[in-house]
Amino acid sequence: AELSRLLTATLGSSRVLRGLSPRQRHLMYVVAATTGLRSAEIGSLSVDSLDLDSESPCILLAAARGKNRRPVRQPLPRAVVPLILTHVSGMLPEAALWPGGWDGHAAEFLRADLERAGVPYIVSGPDGPLHADFHALRHTYVAHLEIAGVSLRDAMQLARHSDPRLTLARYGRSQADALGKIVDTLPGG
């Protein structure tokens, strides 16, 4: 629900932040939340990083650009492809998808868009405060994989983790309301 509010509020904004229009930021958030790519990875993408015509549309990330220094072929949901096609229409193959030096400041414009959406930037977590920085979109991605019933092995591969404990410990934390719904299904509940 918070992601939906963020996306709606971003599209409704008139502010250009760090050189990015509301439509550019909206698509960036969609790509981050549906691929799990990190801000620096997204910042490195160009039009020729896209393989949208194959049976499985994806983003191609050069080895030098990924955290683990391996080439990445990250699947894209088909529903995102038309948004990307509209965005890249008329752009040269080497053109950056989101130009400018914004990736070191992604939390800054995300925070402004979250505020507009009425979504808190800081919330209490089990181990202290949690911040809705750009990396939170990666957490959202893995949480959506879990909600969709994706196996741990597949979630680990899609998140590009080398250790399943990282996928479970850092990203697989169930929210209190989800846990409450689970215990409500127990006998006597």
Secondary structure, 3 states (H helix, E strand, C coil): CHHHHHHHHHHHCCCCECCECHHHHHHHHHHHHHHCCCHHHHHCCEHHHEECCCCCCEEEECHHHCCCCCCEEEECCHHHHHHHHHHHCCCCCCCECCCCCCHHHHHHHHHHHHHHHCCCCEEEECCEEEECCCCHHHHHHHHHHHHCCCCHHHHHHHHCCCCHHHHHHHHCCCCHHHHHHHHHCCCCC
